[in-house]
Amino acid sequence: MIEKLGIGIDIVDVSQFEKIPYLSKPGFYKKIFLHSEIKYCLKYKNPSEHFAGKFAIKEAIKKSINEKISLLDIKTSYSDSKLTVKLRGKNGIKYKFLASISHEKKFAVGLVISEKIG
């Protein structure tokens, strides 16, 4: 059964997002994040930390599964203050995820455990 499980981890330097503020390059962000994710990050005083965290979790998802997917195929959201991750499209019904994001001033980390269900 272990072949149905995957793990992924990614660490991101927050300064990479501080160097490219959303208002100066919204097109850059729209290639990585869904509208709902951008809206979520922009509501914070330091959105760069949140963008870095979401980017780290998306990269961790890609590392945890055996599928070629785009960053925009990955949807992150929160339900009752708990991170939820879903894949959009045909891969959405194939996987379940446990995911966690942590960020401090300089770094953000994403950790994912995936289970292939289909």
C-alpha positions as CSV (number, residue, x, y, z in Angstrom):
1,M,0.0,0.0,0.0
2,I,2.9,2.4,0.4
3,E,3.0,2.9,-3.4
4,K,-0.2,4.9,-3.0
5,L,1.4,7.4,-0.7
6,G,3.7,10.3,-1.6
7,I,5.5,13.0,0.3
8,G,6.7,16.4,-0.8
9,I,8.4,19.3,0.9
10,D,9.5,22.7,-0.4
11,I,11.2,25.8,1.2
12,V,10.9,29.2,-0.3
13,D,12.8,32.4,0.4
14,V,10.1,35.1,1.1
15,S,12.4,37.7,-0.5
16,Q,11.7,36.2,-3.9
17,F,8.1,37.5,-3.6
18,E,9.1,40.7,-1.9
19,K,11.2,41.6,-5.0
20,I,8.2,41.3,-7.2
21,P,5.3,43.1,-5.5
22,Y,1.8,42.1,-6.7
23,L,0.9,45.6,-7.8
24,S,4.0,45.9,-10.0
25,K,3.6,42.5,-11.8
26,P,0.1,41.0,-11.4
27,G,0.6,38.9,-14.5
28,F,3.5,37.0,-12.8
29,Y,1.2,36.1,-9.9
30,K,-1.7,35.0,-12.2
31,K,0.6,32.4,-13.8
32,I,1.1,30.8,-10.3
33,F,-2.0,31.5,-8.2
34,L,-5.7,31.3,-8.7
35,H,-7.8,34.4,-8.1
36,S,-9.0,33.2,-4.7
37,E,-5.4,32.5,-3.6
38,I,-4.3,36.0,-4.6
39,K,-7.2,37.6,-2.8
40,Y,-6.4,35.6,0.3
41,C,-2.7,36.6,0.3
42,L,-3.4,40.3,-0.4
43,K,-5.6,40.7,2.7
44,Y,-2.5,40.4,4.9
45,K,-0.1,43.1,6.0
46,N,2.8,41.1,4.5
47,P,1.4,39.2,1.5
48,S,4.8,38.0,0.4
49,E,5.0,35.6,3.3
50,H,1.6,34.1,2.3
51,F,2.5,34.0,-1.4
52,A,5.7,32.2,-0.5
53,G,3.8,29.7,1.6
54,K,1.3,29.0,-1.1
55,F,4.0,28.6,-3.6
56,A,5.9,26.2,-1.3
57,I,2.8,24.0,-0.9
58,K,2.1,23.9,-4.6
59,E,5.7,22.8,-5.3
60,A,5.4,20.2,-2.5
61,I,2.2,18.9,-4.1
62,K,4.0,18.5,-7.4
63,K,6.8,16.5,-5.7
64,S,4.4,14.2,-3.9
65,I,2.5,12.9,-6.9
66,N,3.4,11.0,-10.0
67,E,1.6,13.3,-12.5
68,K,2.7,16.3,-14.5
69,I,0.5,19.2,-13.4
70,S,0.5,23.0,-13.6
71,L,0.7,25.2,-10.5
72,L,-2.8,26.5,-11.6
73,D,-4.1,22.9,-11.3
74,I,-3.6,23.1,-7.6
75,K,-6.2,24.9,-5.5
76,T,-5.4,25.9,-1.9
77,S,-7.9,27.2,0.5
78,Y,-8.8,27.3,4.2
79,S,-11.8,25.7,6.0
80,D,-12.1,26.3,9.7
81,S,-8.5,27.6,9.8
82,K,-7.3,24.4,8.3
83,L,-5.4,24.2,5.0
84,T,-7.1,22.2,2.2
85,V,-5.6,21.3,-1.1
86,K,-7.4,20.0,-4.2
87,L,-6.4,19.3,-7.7
88,R,-8.5,20.8,-10.5
89,G,-9.5,18.8,-13.5
90,K,-9.2,15.1,-14.1
91,N,-6.6,14.6,-11.4
92,G,-8.9,16.0,-8.8
93,I,-10.6,12.8,-8.1
94,K,-7.3,10.8,-7.9
95,Y,-5.7,12.2,-4.8
96,K,-6.3,13.3,-1.2
97,F,-3.8,15.4,0.6
98,L,-2.7,16.3,4.1
99,A,-0.8,19.6,3.9
100,S,0.8,22.2,6.2
101,I,2.4,25.6,5.6
102,S,4.7,27.4,7.9
103,H,6.3,30.8,7.4
104,E,8.6,33.1,9.3
105,K,10.0,36.4,8.2
106,K,12.6,34.9,5.7
107,F,11.3,31.5,4.8
108,A,8.1,29.6,4.0
109,V,7.9,25.8,4.1
110,G,5.2,23.5,2.6
111,L,4.8,19.9,3.5
112,V,2.4,17.4,1.9
113,I,1.4,13.8,2.2
114,S,-0.6,12.6,-0.7
115,E,-2.7,9.5,-1.2
116,K,-3.6,8.2,-4.6
117,I,-7.2,7.0,-4.4
118,G,-8.1,6.4,-8.1
